[in-house]
Protein backbone atom coordinates (compact mmCIF):
# COMPACT_ATOMS: atom_id res chain seq x y z
CA UNK A 1 0.00 0.00 0.00
CA UNK A 2 2.87 2.37 0.68
CA UNK A 3 4.10 1.99 -2.89
CA UNK A 4 0.71 3.03 -4.25
CA UNK A 5 0.67 6.13 -2.06
CA UNK A 6 4.22 6.93 -3.13
CA UNK A 7 3.23 6.57 -6.79
CA UNK A 8 0.20 8.81 -6.34
CA UNK A 9 2.22 11.45 -4.49
CA UNK A 10 5.06 11.49 -7.04
CA UNK A 11 2.65 11.60 -9.98
CA UNK A 12 0.52 14.37 -8.50
CA UNK A 13 3.53 16.49 -7.50
CA UNK A 14 5.13 16.09 -10.92
CA UNK A 15 1.95 16.97 -12.81
CA UNK A 16 1.22 19.99 -10.62
CA UNK A 17 4.70 21.46 -11.11
CA UNK A 18 4.77 20.68 -14.82
CA UNK A 19 1.36 22.29 -15.29
CA UNK A 20 2.26 25.42 -13.32
CA UNK A 21 5.55 25.92 -15.16
CA UNK A 22 3.94 25.28 -18.54
CA UNK A 23 1.14 27.76 -17.91
CA UNK A 24 3.60 30.42 -16.79
CA UNK A 25 5.89 29.83 -19.77
CA UNK A 26 3.20 29.69 -22.44
CA UNK A 27 1.08 32.57 -21.13
CA UNK A 28 4.06 34.88 -20.75
CA UNK A 29 4.23 35.50 -24.53
CA UNK A 30 0.75 37.02 -24.90
CA UNK A 31 1.18 38.87 -21.61
CA UNK A 32 4.53 40.27 -22.73
CA UNK A 33 3.04 41.28 -26.07
CA UNK A 34 0.29 43.15 -24.24
CA UNK A 35 2.47 44.80 -21.58
CA UNK A 36 5.73 45.53 -23.38
CA UNK A 37 5.00 45.50 -27.14
CA UNK A 38 7.88 47.89 -27.89
CA UNK A 39 10.43 45.48 -26.45
CA UNK A 40 8.84 42.41 -28.03
CA UNK A 41 8.92 44.14 -31.45
CA UNK A 42 12.60 45.07 -31.09
CA UNK A 43 14.96 43.22 -33.43
CA UNK A 44 18.05 41.80 -31.73
CA UNK A 45 19.08 39.75 -34.80
CA UNK A 46 18.37 41.26 -38.20
CA UNK A 47 14.63 41.44 -38.76
CA UNK A 48 13.77 38.71 -36.20
CA UNK A 49 11.93 40.19 -33.22
CA UNK A 50 11.96 39.04 -29.59
CA UNK A 51 8.38 37.82 -30.06
CA UNK A 52 9.47 35.44 -32.83
CA UNK A 53 12.41 34.22 -30.78
CA UNK A 54 10.14 33.52 -27.81
CA UNK A 55 7.60 31.80 -30.04
CA UNK A 56 10.34 29.56 -31.43
CA UNK A 57 11.47 28.81 -27.87
CA UNK A 58 7.95 27.62 -27.14
CA UNK A 59 8.30 24.97 -29.85
CA UNK A 60 11.60 23.83 -28.33
CA UNK A 61 10.06 23.91 -24.85
CA UNK A 62 7.22 21.67 -26.04
CA UNK A 63 9.76 19.03 -27.06
CA UNK A 64 11.63 19.42 -23.76
CA UNK A 65 8.43 19.06 -21.74
CA UNK A 66 7.52 15.95 -23.72
CA UNK A 67 10.98 14.50 -23.09
CA UNK A 68 10.79 15.24 -19.35
CA UNK A 69 7.31 13.71 -19.19
CA UNK A 70 8.56 10.61 -21.03
CA UNK A 71 11.43 10.15 -18.56
CA UNK A 72 9.16 10.61 -15.53
CA UNK A 73 6.56 8.25 -17.02
CA UNK A 74 9.22 5.55 -17.36
CA UNK A 75 10.14 6.02 -13.68
CA UNK A 76 6.50 5.84 -12.63
CA UNK A 77 5.94 2.76 -14.82
CA UNK A 78 8.75 0.99 -12.94
CA UNK A 79 7.01 1.86 -9.70
CA UNK A 80 3.71 0.48 -11.06
CA UNK A 81 5.47 -2.74 -12.09
CA UNK A 82 6.86 -3.01 -8.57
CA UNK A 83 3.37 -2.49 -7.13
CA UNK A 84 1.96 -5.20 -9.40
CA UNK A 85 4.73 -7.58 -8.38
CA UNK A 86 4.08 -6.94 -4.68
CA UNK A 87 0.34 -7.45 -5.20
CA UNK A 88 0.83 -10.82 -6.88
CA UNK A 89 2.99 -12.15 -4.05
C-alpha positions as CSV (number, residue, x, y, z in Angstrom):
1,X,0.0,0.0,0.0
2,X,2.9,2.4,0.7
3,X,4.1,2.0,-2.9
4,X,0.7,3.0,-4.2
5,X,0.7,6.1,-2.1
6,X,4.2,6.9,-3.1
7,X,3.2,6.6,-6.8
8,X,0.2,8.8,-6.3
9,X,2.2,11.4,-4.5
10,X,5.1,11.5,-7.0
11,X,2.6,11.6,-10.0
12,X,0.5,14.4,-8.5
13,X,3.5,16.5,-7.5
14,X,5.1,16.1,-10.9
15,X,2.0,17.0,-12.8
16,X,1.2,20.0,-10.6
17,X,4.7,21.5,-11.1
18,X,4.8,20.7,-14.8
19,X,1.4,22.3,-15.3
20,X,2.3,25.4,-13.3
21,X,5.6,25.9,-15.2
22,X,3.9,25.3,-18.5
23,X,1.1,27.8,-17.9
24,X,3.6,30.4,-16.8
25,X,5.9,29.8,-19.8
26,X,3.2,29.7,-22.4
27,X,1.1,32.6,-21.1
28,X,4.1,34.9,-20.8
29,X,4.2,35.5,-24.5
30,X,0.7,37.0,-24.9
31,X,1.2,38.9,-21.6
32,X,4.5,40.3,-22.7
33,X,3.0,41.3,-26.1
34,X,0.3,43.2,-24.2
35,X,2.5,44.8,-21.6
36,X,5.7,45.5,-23.4
37,X,5.0,45.5,-27.1
38,X,7.9,47.9,-27.9
39,X,10.4,45.5,-26.5
40,X,8.8,42.4,-28.0
41,X,8.9,44.1,-31.4
42,X,12.6,45.1,-31.1
43,X,15.0,43.2,-33.4
44,X,18.1,41.8,-31.7
45,X,19.1,39.8,-34.8
46,X,18.4,41.3,-38.2
47,X,14.6,41.4,-38.8
48,X,13.8,38.7,-36.2
49,X,11.9,40.2,-33.2
50,X,12.0,39.0,-29.6
51,X,8.4,37.8,-30.1
52,X,9.5,35.4,-32.8
53,X,12.4,34.2,-30.8
54,X,10.1,33.5,-27.8
55,X,7.6,31.8,-30.0
56,X,10.3,29.6,-31.4
57,X,11.5,28.8,-27.9
58,X,7.9,27.6,-27.1
59,X,8.3,25.0,-29.8
60,X,11.6,23.8,-28.3
61,X,10.1,23.9,-24.9
62,X,7.2,21.7,-26.0
63,X,9.8,19.0,-27.1
64,X,11.6,19.4,-23.8
65,X,8.4,19.1,-21.7
66,X,7.5,15.9,-23.7
67,X,11.0,14.5,-23.1
68,X,10.8,15.2,-19.3
69,X,7.3,13.7,-19.2
70,X,8.6,10.6,-21.0
71,X,11.4,10.2,-18.6
72,X,9.2,10.6,-15.5
73,X,6.6,8.2,-17.0
74,X,9.2,5.5,-17.4
75,X,10.1,6.0,-13.7
76,X,6.5,5.8,-12.6
77,X,5.9,2.8,-14.8
78,X,8.7,1.0,-12.9
79,X,7.0,1.9,-9.7
80,X,3.7,0.5,-11.1
81,X,5.5,-2.7,-12.1
82,X,6.9,-3.0,-8.6
83,X,3.4,-2.5,-7.1
84,X,2.0,-5.2,-9.4
85,X,4.7,-7.6,-8.4
86,X,4.1,-6.9,-4.7
87,X,0.3,-7.4,-5.2
88,X,0.8,-10.8,-6.9
89,X,3.0,-12.1,-4.1
